[in-house]
């Protein structure tokens, strides 16, 4: 049996309208997080890398498929595809809030293991996180990232928001309030990624004894 993770996070960022993802280029901020925050008992869920377990194909092919479904008016198929992305094997029914709370309660009771990642869809990964990290730029259109931020906000899951081309004056006020009210923190400018990583290390401290955990596991 795999050990229980000490911490879990979700890496939120634009996918559908993100040219870096659609061109199959590496997302450097995620690579840096995975490298700098590597720890045997810290789980990082990246929805881009997990796309095949949700749709059976990578993000690029899935995005083209969604365009075909919309163009041809195959909306029932479209809805089912997105239910799999967000909910996976869970049928949320009409009372989604109760399902969300049940997932959160189960996380508090059981925690997470790396094996759990293989079964999750994106909502489960957000709801079962200790905190989420969101990356937003001024010009990238995204709705899913805001959906994830709002879900975390409702559950008091800290949101660490990275905006490399924004500042405290320019950020949307409602977004800023959600981040702060979640217990999270915002990071701006060229050093935003490094600042966020350092803040996580300082706040959660499990990286101080990383070698000890590696020896035990």
TORKE-41015 format. One line per 8 residues: their letters; for each residue x, y, z of N, C-alpha, C. Coordinates in steps of 0.05 Angstrom, whole numbers, plus 5000, padded with zeros to 4 digits. Layout:
BEGIN
A) X,Y,Z,X,Y,Z,X,Y,Z  ...
// end
This chain:
BEGIN
XXXXXXXX) 5017,4976,5000,5000,5000,5000,5018,5025,5000  5011,5044,4983,5026,5069,4982,5021,5086,5007  5042,5100,5016,5038,5117,5039,5020,5141,5034  5007,5150,5055,4990,5174,5053,5007,5198,5048  4998,5215,5029,5013,5239,5023,5010,5259,5046  5031,5275,5051,5029,5296,5071,5015,5320,5059  5018,5326,5033,5006,5348,5020,4999,5341,4992  4978,5354,4982,4970,5351,4954,4963,5378,4943
XXXXXXXX) 4971,5383,4918,4963,5408,4905,4954,5403,4876  4939,5422,4866,4929,5422,4838,4940,5445,4824  4951,5441,4799,4962,5462,4783,4942,5472,4763  4930,5495,4768,4909,5506,4751,4920,5526,4732  4911,5524,4707,4919,5543,4687,4904,5538,4661  4904,5558,4643,4889,5556,4618,4898,5532,4602  4879,5519,4589,4885,5496,4572,4874,5501,4544  4848,5504,4542,4835,5505,4515,4846,5528,4498
XXXXXXXX) 4850,5551,4510,4860,5575,4495,4889,5582,4502  4904,5562,4510,4932,5566,4517,4950,5555,4494  4962,5573,4479,4978,5564,4456,5002,5547,4464  5012,5550,4488,5034,5533,4497,5026,5504,4499  5002,5500,4511,4992,5473,4513,4984,5462,4486  4970,5478,4470,4960,5468,4444,4983,5462,4425  5006,5476,4428,5029,5470,4411,5048,5449,4423  5039,5436,4445,5053,5415,4458,5080,5424,4469
XXXXXXXX) 5082,5449,4477,5106,5460,4489,5105,5456,4519  5128,5453,4532,5128,5450,4561,5119,5475,4576  5103,5471,4596,5094,5494,4613,5116,5498,4634  5133,5518,4630,5157,5521,4647,5150,5525,4676  5128,5538,4682,5121,5542,4711,5115,5516,4724  5101,5498,4710,5095,5472,4722,5120,5455,4725  5138,5456,4705,5163,5441,4707,5179,5450,4731  5180,5476,4735,5195,5487,4758,5183,5479,4785
XXXXXXXX) 5156,5479,4787,5143,5469,4811,5150,5440,4817  5148,5424,4796,5153,5395,4800,5182,5390,4808  5200,5406,4797,5229,5403,4803,5235,5414,4831  5227,5438,4837,5234,5451,4862,5220,5440,4886  5196,5430,4881,5179,5420,4903,5178,5389,4904  5197,5376,4891,5197,5347,4891,5199,5337,4920  5182,5318,4926,5182,5306,4953,5166,5280,4952  5176,5259,4964,5162,5233,4962,5134,5233,4973
XXXXXXXX) 5127,5252,4990,5101,5253,5002,5085,5278,4995  5093,5291,4973,5079,5314,4963,5068,5307,4935  5042,5307,4932,5030,5300,4906,5022,5325,4890  5029,5325,4865,5022,5347,4847,5005,5336,4825  4980,5346,4823,4962,5337,4802,4962,5359,4780  4970,5350,4756,4971,5368,4732,4949,5358,4713  4927,5374,4710,4905,5365,4693,4913,5361,4663  4933,5374,4654,4942,5370,4626,4954,5342,4623
XXXXXXXX) 4971,5334,4641,4983,5308,4640,4963,5286,4645  4942,5293,4659,4921,5273,4667,4899,5271,4646  4900,5287,4625,4878,5287,4605,4872,5260,4594  4892,5243,4587,4885,5217,4575,4868,5199,4593  4871,5201,4619,4855,5184,4636,4826,5194,4638  4821,5219,4629,4794,5230,4630,4780,5228,4603  4794,5233,4582,4782,5233,4555,4793,5212,4536  4814,5198,4544,4826,5178,4527,4845,5189,4506
XXXXXXXX) 4850,5215,4507,4868,5228,4488,4881,5252,4501  4902,5263,4487,4916,5286,4499,4899,5311,4496  4908,5333,4508,4892,5357,4508,4888,5368,4480  4908,5366,4463,4906,5376,4436,4885,5362,4420  4885,5335,4421,4865,5320,4406,4837,5324,4418  4836,5326,4445,4810,5330,4459,4798,5356,4450  4814,5377,4449,4805,5403,4441,4793,5403,4413  4806,5390,4394,4796,5388,4367,4770,5372,4367
XXXXXXXX) 4768,5352,4383,4743,5336,4385,4720,5353,4396  4726,5369,4416,4704,5387,4427,4694,5406,4405  4712,5416,4389,4705,5435,4368,4686,5421,4348  4692,5396,4341,4675,5381,4323,4647,5376,4335  4646,5369,4360,4621,5364,4373,4604,5389,4373  4616,5412,4379,4601,5438,4379,4592,5445,4351  4610,5442,4332,4603,5449,4304,4580,5432,4294  4579,5407,4300,4559,5388,4291,4534,5388,4308
XXXXXXXX) 4534,5403,4330,4511,5404,4347,4507,5379,4364  4528,5364,4368,4526,5339,4384,4530,5345,4414  4511,5360,4425,4514,5371,4451,4512,5351,4474  4497,5330,4470,4496,5309,4491,4523,5296,4494  4536,5290,4472,4563,5279,4473,4582,5299,4485  4579,5324,4478,4596,5345,4489,4593,5346,4519  4568,5346,4529,4563,5347,4558,4576,5324,4572  4574,5300,4560,4585,5276,4573,4615,5277,4574
XXXXXXXX) 4627,5287,4553,4657,5290,4553,4666,5308,4575  4652,5330,4579,4660,5349,4600,4652,5339,4628  4632,5322,4630,4626,5310,4656,4649,5292,4664  4661,5277,4644,4684,5260,4650,4708,5276,4658  4712,5299,4646,4735,5316,4653,4733,5326,4681  4709,5336,4688,4706,5348,4715,4699,5328,4737  4683,5308,4730,4672,5290,4751,4682,5261,4749  4691,5253,4725,4700,5225,4722,4678,5205,4726
XXXXXXXX) 4683,5186,4743,4663,5164,4748,4641,5173,4767  4643,5196,4778,4622,5206,4797,4599,5218,4781  4575,5211,4788,4551,5223,4777,4541,5244,4796  4546,5270,4790,4539,5291,4810,4509,5296,4813  4493,5286,4795,4464,5291,4797,4457,5320,4797  4437,5327,4812,4428,5355,4812,4438,5370,4837  4447,5355,4857,4457,5368,4882,4487,5367,4883  4500,5383,4866,4529,5382,4864,4543,5391,4889
XXXXXXXX) 4531,5410,4904,4544,5420,4928,4547,5397,4949  4527,5380,4951,4529,5358,4970,4551,5339,4962  4554,5334,4936,4575,5316,4927,4602,5328,4932  4605,5354,4927,4630,5368,4932,4638,5366,4962  4619,5370,4979,4624,5369,5008,4631,5341,5017  4618,5321,5005,4624,5293,5012,4652,5285,5003  4661,5295,4980,4688,5290,4971,4708,5303,4990  4702,5327,4998,4720,5341,5017,4722,5327,5044
XXXXXXXX) 4699,5318,5053,4698,5304,5079,4714,5278,5078  4712,5264,5055,4727,5239,5051,4757,5245,5051  4765,5267,5039,4793,5275,5039,4803,5279,5068  4787,5293,5084,4794,5299,5112,4797,5273,5127  4781,5253,5121,4780,5228,5135,4803,5209,5126  4807,5207,5100,4826,5187,5090,4852,5198,5079  4852,5224,5071,4875,5235,5058,4878,5224,5030  4902,5227,5018,4907,5219,4991,4931,5201,4989
XXXXXXXX) 4933,5185,4968,4957,5171,4960,4962,5177,4930  4985,5171,4921,4991,5176,4892,4973,5158,4875  4966,5135,4884,4949,5117,4869,4921,5129,4864  4912,5146,4882,4886,5159,4879,4885,5176,4855  4908,5188,4847,4909,5206,4824,4899,5192,4799  4903,5166,4797,4896,5151,4773,4865,5150,4769  4850,5154,4791,4821,5152,4790,4807,5179,4789  4821,5200,4794,4808,5226,4796,4802,5239,4770
XXXXXXXX) 4781,5256,4770,4777,5276,4750,4785,5303,4763  4782,5325,4748,4793,5350,4757,4780,5361,4783  4753,5358,4785,4740,5368,4809,4750,5354,4834  4753,5327,4832,4762,5313,4855,4790,5322,4863  4807,5327,4843,4834,5336,4849,4835,5363,4863  4818,5381,4854,4816,5407,4867,4806,5404,4896  4784,5390,4899,4771,5388,4925,4788,5373,4945  4805,5354,4936,4822,5338,4954,4850,5350,4957
XXXXXXXX) 4853,5375,4950,4879,5389,4953,4881,5403,4979  4906,5406,4989,4911,5422,5012,4913,5451,5004  4922,5456,4980,4922,5483,4968,4923,5479,4938  4915,5500,4923,4919,5498,4894,4936,5522,4885  4950,5518,4863,4967,5538,4851,4955,5545,4823  4949,5570,4819,4937,5579,4794,4955,5599,4780  4957,5595,4754,4974,5612,4737,4957,5627,4717  4956,5653,4718,4940,5669,4700,4957,5692,4688
XXXXXXXX) 4952,5697,4662,4964,5720,4649,4942,5738,4638  4948,5762,4632,4928,5782,4623,4913,5773,4598  4927,5762,4579,4916,5758,4552,4904,5730,4548  4908,5712,4566,4898,5684,4562,4870,5682,4571  4852,5673,4553,4825,5669,4561,4822,5642,4575  4809,5642,4597,4803,5617,4612,4779,5620,4629  4763,5599,4630,4740,5598,4649,4745,5576,4669  4757,5554,4660,4762,5531,4678,4779,5538,4702
XXXXXXXX) 4799,5555,4698,4817,5563,4720,4802,5579,4741  4784,5596,4731,4768,5612,4750,4748,5594,4765  4738,5574,4751,4720,5554,4764,4735,5540,4786  4759,5532,4781,4775,5518,4801,4782,5537,4825  4789,5561,4819,4794,5581,4840,4770,5585,4858  4746,5588,4845,4722,5593,4860,4714,5569,4877  4718,5545,4867,4712,5521,4882,4730,5519,4907  4756,5525,4903,4775,5525,4926,4766,5546,4946
XXXXXXXX) 4759,5569,4936,4750,5591,4954,4727,5583,4971  4707,5569,4959,4683,5561,4974,4690,5541,4996  4711,5525,4992,4719,5505,5011,4742,5513,5030  4749,5539,5028,4772,5549,5044,4798,5534,5038  4802,5526,5013,4827,5515,5004,4844,5538,4994  4867,5543,5007,4884,5566,4998,4890,5565,4969  4887,5588,4956,4894,5592,4928,4920,5609,4926  4940,5598,4914,4965,5613,4910,4965,5621,4880
XXXXXXXX) 4960,5646,4875,4956,5657,4848,4982,5670,4838  4991,5661,4815,5014,5671,4801,5006,5687,4777  5013,5713,4776,5007,5730,4754,5032,5745,4746  5048,5734,4728,5074,5746,4722,5073,5772,4707  5050,5779,4695,5049,5804,4680,5027,5823,4692  5023,5820,4718,5002,5837,4731,5014,5848,4757  4998,5866,4769,5006,5878,4795,4981,5882,4812  4985,5891,4837,4963,5893,4856,4942,5912,4847
XXXXXXXX) 4949,5932,4831,4930,5952,4822,4913,5941,4798  4926,5926,4781,4913,5917,4757,4896,5892,4760  4901,5875,4780,4886,5851,4784,4856,5856,4789  4839,5839,4778,4811,5842,4783,4806,5840,4813  4789,5858,4824,4785,5860,4853,4771,5836,4864  4752,5825,4849,4737,5802,4859,4756,5778,4860  4773,5775,4840,4793,5753,4840,4812,5756,4863  4822,5780,4868,4840,5784,4890,4827,5778,4917
XXXXXXXX) 4801,5785,4920,4787,5780,4945,4783,5750,4949  4777,5735,4927,4773,5706,4930,4799,5693,4939  4821,5701,4927,4847,5690,4934,4853,5695,4963  4850,5720,4972,4857,5727,5000,4837,5713,5019  4812,5712,5012,4792,5701,5030,4794,5670,5032  4808,5658,5012,4812,5629,5013,4834,5622,5033  4849,5642,5042,4872,5637,5058,4898,5635,5042  4895,5642,5016,4917,5641,4998,4933,5667,4996
XXXXXXXX) 4948,5669,4974,4965,5692,4970,4970,5697,4940  4974,5722,4932,4979,5728,4905,5009,5735,4900  5019,5729,4876,5047,5734,4870,5048,5747,4842  5062,5770,4840,5062,5785,4816,5091,5788,4805  5092,5794,4779,5117,5802,4767,5135,5779,4758  5159,5786,4750,5178,5767,4739,5187,5745,4759  5186,5751,4784,5195,5732,4804,5171,5717,4817  5147,5719,4805,5123,5708,4817,5125,5678,4822
XXXXXXXX) 5136,5663,4802,5138,5634,4805,5157,5627,4828  5180,5639,4829,5200,5633,4850,5189,5642,4877  5175,5665,4878,5164,5675,4903,5143,5655,4914  5127,5645,4896,5106,5626,4904,5118,5600,4915  5138,5590,4901,5151,5565,4910,5164,5569,4937  5178,5591,4941,5191,5597,4967,5170,5600,4989  5148,5612,4982,5127,5616,5003,5115,5588,5011  5111,5571,4992,5101,5544,4998,5121,5529,5016
XXXXXXXX) 5146,5530,5009,5166,5516,5025,5167,5527,5053  5165,5554,5056,5166,5566,5083,5141,5560,5099  5118,5559,5086,5093,5556,5099,5089,5527,5109  5095,5508,5091,5088,5480,5097,5112,5463,5108  5136,5472,5103,5160,5462,5117,5168,5433,5112  5152,5417,5098,5159,5389,5095,5185,5385,5080  5194,5405,5064,5218,5403,5049,5243,5405,5065  5240,5414,5090,5264,5417,5108,5276,5390,5114
XXXXXXXX) 5259,5369,5115,5269,5342,5122,5265,5323,5098  5267,5333,5074,5262,5316,5050,5279,5291,5050  5305,5294,5057,5322,5270,5056,5313,5249,5075  5303,5257,5098,5293,5238,5118,5270,5222,5107  5251,5236,5094,5228,5222,5082,5237,5203,5060  5257,5211,5044,5267,5194,5022,5279,5169,5033  5293,5170,5055,5305,5146,5067,5284,5127,5077  5262,5138,5089,5241,5121,5100,5224,5108,5078
X) 5223,5121,5055,5205,5111,5034,5220,5101,5010
// end
